[in-house]
């Protein structure tokens, strides 16, 4: 498993192959997965618990997601995920198909 360049409360890898990763992540209040992109894999996330804010290069202000909400991001789309609530949030993340990488990016410039 590749070590992430960020720290969150918990990351439980459910499945990892050279082509697919499935993880359950728990973010405490104020925690985030900083701006980044993946060159080959798409991200699909499902909010399991709490409130999560997803910001993308196309929507830097972001959108709030609650339990049962999901969103898919294509490979190459810059994004940031953060806990937007007062309690921990849990997210199921499916990444694939392709080689996983984590490319840190800067936040988009808004005018």
C-alpha positions as CSV (number, residue, x, y, z in Angstrom):
1,X,0.0,0.0,0.0
2,X,1.3,3.5,-0.9
3,X,1.7,5.8,2.1
4,X,-0.5,9.0,1.8
5,X,1.2,12.4,2.0
6,X,-1.4,13.6,4.6
7,X,-2.8,12.4,8.0
8,X,-6.4,11.6,8.8
9,X,-7.9,9.9,11.8
10,X,-8.3,6.5,10.1
11,X,-7.8,4.8,6.7
12,X,-8.9,1.2,6.4
13,X,-8.0,-0.4,3.1
14,X,-10.6,-2.9,2.1
15,X,-9.2,-4.0,-1.2
16,X,-6.0,-3.1,-3.1
17,X,-4.8,-4.5,-6.4
18,X,-2.6,-2.9,-9.0
19,X,-5.7,-1.6,-10.7
20,X,-8.3,-0.9,-7.9
21,X,-8.3,0.5,-4.3
22,X,-11.3,0.6,-2.0
23,X,-10.8,2.4,1.4
24,X,-12.9,3.6,4.3
25,X,-11.7,6.9,5.6
26,X,-12.6,8.7,8.8
27,X,-11.9,12.4,9.1
28,X,-12.1,14.2,12.4
29,X,-13.5,17.8,12.6
30,X,-11.1,20.0,10.7
31,X,-9.2,17.2,8.9
32,X,-8.8,17.2,5.1
33,X,-7.3,15.4,2.2
34,X,-5.5,18.3,0.5
35,X,-5.7,19.5,-3.1
36,X,-4.5,16.7,-5.4
37,X,-5.3,14.8,-8.5
38,X,-4.7,11.3,-9.9
39,X,-3.3,10.9,-13.4
40,X,-4.9,7.5,-14.2
41,X,-7.6,6.6,-11.6
42,X,-11.0,8.0,-11.1
43,X,-12.4,8.5,-7.6
44,X,-15.9,7.6,-6.6
45,X,-16.8,8.4,-3.0
46,X,-19.8,7.6,-0.9
47,X,-20.5,9.6,2.3
48,X,-21.3,7.1,5.0
49,X,-21.6,9.3,8.0
50,X,-21.3,13.0,8.9
51,X,-20.8,15.9,6.4
52,X,-18.1,16.1,3.9
53,X,-17.1,19.0,1.6
54,X,-15.8,18.2,-1.9
55,X,-14.1,21.0,-3.8
56,X,-13.0,20.5,-7.4
57,X,-11.1,22.4,-10.0
58,X,-14.5,23.0,-11.7
59,X,-16.2,23.9,-8.4
60,X,-13.7,25.4,-6.0
61,X,-16.4,26.6,-3.6
62,X,-17.4,22.9,-3.3
63,X,-20.5,21.0,-2.5
64,X,-21.7,19.4,0.8
65,X,-22.5,15.7,0.9
66,X,-24.3,13.8,3.7
67,X,-24.9,10.1,4.3
68,X,-25.9,8.2,1.2
69,X,-24.6,10.9,-1.2
70,X,-22.0,10.0,-3.8
71,X,-19.9,11.6,-6.5
72,X,-17.5,10.4,-9.2
73,X,-14.4,12.4,-10.3
74,X,-12.6,11.6,-13.5
75,X,-8.8,11.1,-13.6
76,X,-7.0,14.4,-13.8
77,X,-9.6,16.5,-11.9
78,X,-8.0,18.4,-9.0
79,X,-10.0,18.0,-5.8
80,X,-10.0,18.4,-2.0
81,X,-12.1,16.6,0.6
82,X,-12.7,17.9,4.1
83,X,-14.8,17.3,7.1
84,X,-17.5,19.9,7.1
85,X,-19.3,19.0,10.3
86,X,-18.9,19.0,14.1
87,X,-18.4,15.2,14.3
88,X,-16.2,12.8,12.4
89,X,-17.2,11.9,8.9
90,X,-16.7,8.6,7.2
91,X,-16.3,8.1,3.4
92,X,-16.0,5.0,1.3
93,X,-13.6,5.7,-1.6
94,X,-13.3,3.6,-4.7
95,X,-10.3,4.3,-7.0
96,X,-9.7,2.7,-10.4
97,X,-9.2,1.4,-12.9
98,X,-5.6,2.1,-13.3
99,X,-2.3,2.8,-11.5
100,X,-2.8,4.9,-8.3
101,X,-0.8,8.0,-7.8
102,X,-1.3,11.2,-5.6
103,X,-0.2,14.4,-7.3
104,X,-0.3,17.4,-4.9
105,X,-1.8,20.5,-6.6
106,X,-2.4,24.1,-5.6
107,X,-6.0,25.3,-5.0
108,X,-7.6,26.7,-8.2
109,X,-7.3,30.5,-8.7
110,X,-10.8,32.1,-8.5
111,X,-11.5,35.5,-10.0
